[in-house]
Amino acid sequence: MSEEYDVIVFGAGVAGLWIANRLTQAGYNVIVVEKEKLGSGQTMASQGMIHGGQKYLLQGVLTPHAVAAATMPPRWQASIEGRGEVDLTSVEILSEEQVMWPAGSLVSRGAVRAAAARVNAECRKIETNDHPEPLRLHKLQGPVYALPEKVLEVRSLVLALARDLDGRILRGEVTDLTAEGVVTVSARSLCARLIVFAAGAGNEQALHMLGIGQRLTQRRPLRQVMVRPLPYALFGHGVAMGAQPRVTVTSHAIGGGEYVWYLGGGVAEKGAKMDKAAALRFAASELEHMFPAIPWSDKEWATWYGERAEPIDEKGRLPAAPVVRQWGCVLFAWPTKLTFVPALSDAVLGRFKDIPPAAKSPPPPLPVAEVGAYPWEVASWQTVA
Ligand SMILES: Cc1cc2nc3c(=O)[nH]c(=O)nc-3n(C[C@H](O)[C@H](O)[C@H](O)COP(=O)(O)OP(=O)(O)OC[C@H]3O[C@@H](n4cnc5c(N)ncnc54)[C@H](O)[C@@H]3O)c2cc1C
């Protein structure tokens, strides 16, 4: 006979773990099945920025993304302070703020001012003497603002979300799935009243298993760039003209008071269209322009190439909010951004409102899934000529 659960969540990224926490608190018998390691898809590769929408205002208009994101930071803050829906009191905050600085020609100063004017009143202008060290070194001219948006240490986030699911996050491979809620995992037949796929790119495989041919997902590639060692941290967005930052920088301690800078934004979007060597040369030349006082030729470089696995709406666009779709007893969940996970969990819990907890089976005897690595912990490093 199949082992029975109220819920089987597939995927132990931030979405699956958050959803599993909330369902466990609601009294459901939940197990999480992870194909590789906790956070090993997009979550551990993310920059950990809890966007409140300000970054999206760089596009010059109040986008639906910006409006939807604005309600998320208070949800995260409540959990970080121990009065929210999940316990994030142990999560390390890498930075309370993200800096926005002009990273282009003279015109980019205007772009930063305009973006700052559009964002909420809490956006703070930083006086020249207080500019972050990497900007002060080359006496950056022009306005620099601080956005009140946190950057989280993502591993501590994953660990905090895994803590109350101890013994229930298992490693397994799904090979069969039905809309009636029966699933084969590593040769065991399991069943659940609802199955939740929060498996990032793995949602595509599950849709395929159910025979759903409709196009519901997209992949958008990125080539994040890593550079080390830097003696100072920086968190924020170098703004030039255009809808997206020229670079988005987060900094991660690697011991000895040094950091690896993890670069996204335009560097990662444009780098995705290049091979690794060209992307590294491009990133190095971008940093030489943006931070001319920092010596870059003595640094080590690496890239993380991956894909954002996202939903797509009927017009082929990225939805402005998280998405949940249901076929029979199987739900598919996409947060769209890490920031939106609290809203995603509301949408999933809404599907349980007429389903009282009932199942009693203990977790199946599958191996416990381990925590994944950061890209810079497993990268192969090189110099750039
Ligand atoms: C480089 C990068 C930077 C980003 N930075 C930010 C940021 O700063 N702020 C922000 O808000 N968002 C950011 N994002 C987006 C954010 O990371 C994602 O929206 C979010 O992590 C998605 O979480 P998830 O749990 O849905 O998916 P994932 O993190 O991809 O987790 C899915 C999990 O499912 C597992 N899995 C796959 N298939 C199966 C299967 N068949 N069975 C079981 N398990 C399976 C995978 O191994 C993985 O562990 C970034 C994304 C990228 C790629």
Ligand as a Chemical Component Dictionary entry (heavy atoms), coordinates in Angstrom:
data_LIG
# 
_chem_comp.id                   LIG 
_chem_comp.type                 NON-POLYMER 
_chem_comp.pdbx_formal_charge   0 
_chem_comp.three_letter_code    LIG 
# 
loop_
_chem_comp_atom.comp_id 
_chem_comp_atom.atom_id 
_chem_comp_atom.alt_atom_id 
_chem_comp_atom.type_symbol 
_chem_comp_atom.charge 
_chem_comp_atom.model_Cartn_x 
_chem_comp_atom.model_Cartn_y 
_chem_comp_atom.model_Cartn_z 
_chem_comp_atom.pdbx_ordinal 
LIG C1  C1  C 0 21.586 34.443 -10.382 1  
LIG C2  C2  C 0 20.254 34.745 -9.755  2  
LIG C3  C3  C 0 20.136 35.800 -8.859  3  
LIG C4  C4  C 0 18.897 36.079 -8.273  4  
LIG N1  N1  N 0 18.821 37.079 -7.348  5  
LIG C5  C5  C 0 17.628 37.347 -6.772  6  
LIG C6  C6  C 0 17.535 38.362 -5.782  7  
LIG O1  O1  O 0 18.535 38.979 -5.393  8  
LIG N2  N2  N 0 16.305 38.638 -5.263  9  
LIG C7  C7  C 0 15.178 37.949 -5.666  10 
LIG O2  O2  O 0 14.091 38.267 -5.180  11 
LIG N3  N3  N 0 15.244 36.952 -6.571  12 
LIG C8  C8  C 0 16.439 36.634 -7.120  13 
LIG N4  N4  N 0 16.544 35.625 -8.030  14 
LIG C9  C9  C 0 15.355 34.788 -8.286  15 
LIG C10 C10 C 0 15.227 33.750 -7.158  16 
LIG O3  O3  O 0 16.476 33.182 -6.874  17 
LIG C11 C11 C 0 14.251 32.655 -7.553  18 
LIG O4  O4  O 0 13.011 33.229 -7.928  19 
LIG C12 C12 C 0 13.996 31.710 -6.386  20 
LIG O5  O5  O 0 15.190 31.279 -5.770  21 
LIG C13 C13 C 0 13.227 30.507 -6.888  22 
LIG O6  O6  O 0 13.082 29.618 -5.813  23 
LIG P1  P1  P 0 12.419 28.209 -6.032  24 
LIG O7  O7  O 0 12.441 27.554 -4.704  25 
LIG O8  O8  O 0 11.129 28.347 -6.752  26 
LIG O9  O9  O 0 13.364 27.464 -7.086  27 
LIG P2  P2  P 0 14.827 26.860 -6.924  28 
LIG O10 O10 O 0 15.659 27.656 -6.019  29 
LIG O11 O11 O 0 15.320 26.655 -8.317  30 
LIG O12 O12 O 0 14.580 25.473 -6.201  31 
LIG C14 C14 C 0 14.018 24.379 -6.868  32 
LIG C15 C15 C 0 14.529 23.112 -6.199  33 
LIG O13 O13 O 0 13.841 22.006 -6.779  34 
LIG C16 C16 C 0 14.752 20.959 -6.987  35 
LIG N5  N5  N 0 14.184 20.086 -8.020  36 
LIG C17 C17 C 0 14.197 20.243 -9.364  37 
LIG N6  N6  N 0 13.554 19.234 -9.950  38 
LIG C18 C18 C 0 13.099 18.428 -8.964  39 
LIG C19 C19 C 0 12.341 17.234 -8.937  40 
LIG N7  N7  N 0 11.920 16.640 -10.044 41 
LIG N8  N8  N 0 12.073 16.660 -7.737  42 
LIG C20 C20 C 0 12.492 17.240 -6.581  43 
LIG N9  N9  N 0 13.210 18.392 -6.557  44 
LIG C21 C21 C 0 13.487 18.977 -7.726  45 
LIG C22 C22 C 0 16.040 21.657 -7.380  46 
LIG O14 O14 O 0 17.178 20.814 -7.173  47 
LIG C23 C23 C 0 16.016 22.870 -6.447  48 
LIG O15 O15 O 0 16.653 22.584 -5.209  49 
LIG C24 C24 C 0 17.763 35.305 -8.610  50 
LIG C25 C25 C 0 17.875 34.246 -9.514  51 
LIG C26 C26 C 0 19.124 33.952 -10.074 52 
LIG C27 C27 C 0 19.231 32.786 -11.015 53 
# 
loop_
_chem_comp_bond.comp_id 
_chem_comp_bond.atom_id_1 
_chem_comp_bond.atom_id_2 
_chem_comp_bond.value_order 
_chem_comp_bond.pdbx_ordinal 
LIG C1  C2  SING 1  
LIG C2  C3  SING 2  
LIG C2  C26 DOUB 3  
LIG C3  C4  DOUB 4  
LIG C4  N1  SING 5  
LIG C4  C24 SING 6  
LIG N1  C5  DOUB 7  
LIG C5  C6  SING 8  
LIG C5  C8  SING 9  
LIG C6  O1  DOUB 10 
LIG C6  N2  SING 11 
LIG N2  C7  SING 12 
LIG C7  O2  DOUB 13 
LIG C7  N3  SING 14 
LIG N3  C8  DOUB 15 
LIG C8  N4  SING 16 
LIG N4  C9  SING 17 
LIG N4  C24 SING 18 
LIG C9  C10 SING 19 
LIG C10 O3  SING 20 
LIG C10 C11 SING 21 
LIG C11 O4  SING 22 
LIG C11 C12 SING 23 
LIG C12 O5  SING 24 
LIG C12 C13 SING 25 
LIG C13 O6  SING 26 
LIG O6  P1  SING 27 
LIG P1  O7  DOUB 28 
LIG P1  O8  SING 29 
LIG P1  O9  SING 30 
LIG O9  P2  SING 31 
LIG P2  O10 DOUB 32 
LIG P2  O11 SING 33 
LIG P2  O12 SING 34 
LIG O12 C14 SING 35 
LIG C14 C15 SING 36 
LIG C15 O13 SING 37 
LIG C15 C23 SING 38 
LIG O13 C16 SING 39 
LIG C16 N5  SING 40 
LIG C16 C22 SING 41 
LIG N5  C17 SING 42 
LIG N5  C21 SING 43 
LIG C17 N6  DOUB 44 
LIG N6  C18 SING 45 
LIG C18 C19 SING 46 
LIG C18 C21 DOUB 47 
LIG C19 N7  SING 48 
LIG C19 N8  DOUB 49 
LIG N8  C20 SING 50 
LIG C20 N9  DOUB 51 
LIG N9  C21 SING 52 
LIG C22 O14 SING 53 
LIG C22 C23 SING 54 
LIG C23 O15 SING 55 
LIG C24 C25 DOUB 56 
LIG C25 C26 SING 57 
LIG C26 C27 SING 58 
# 
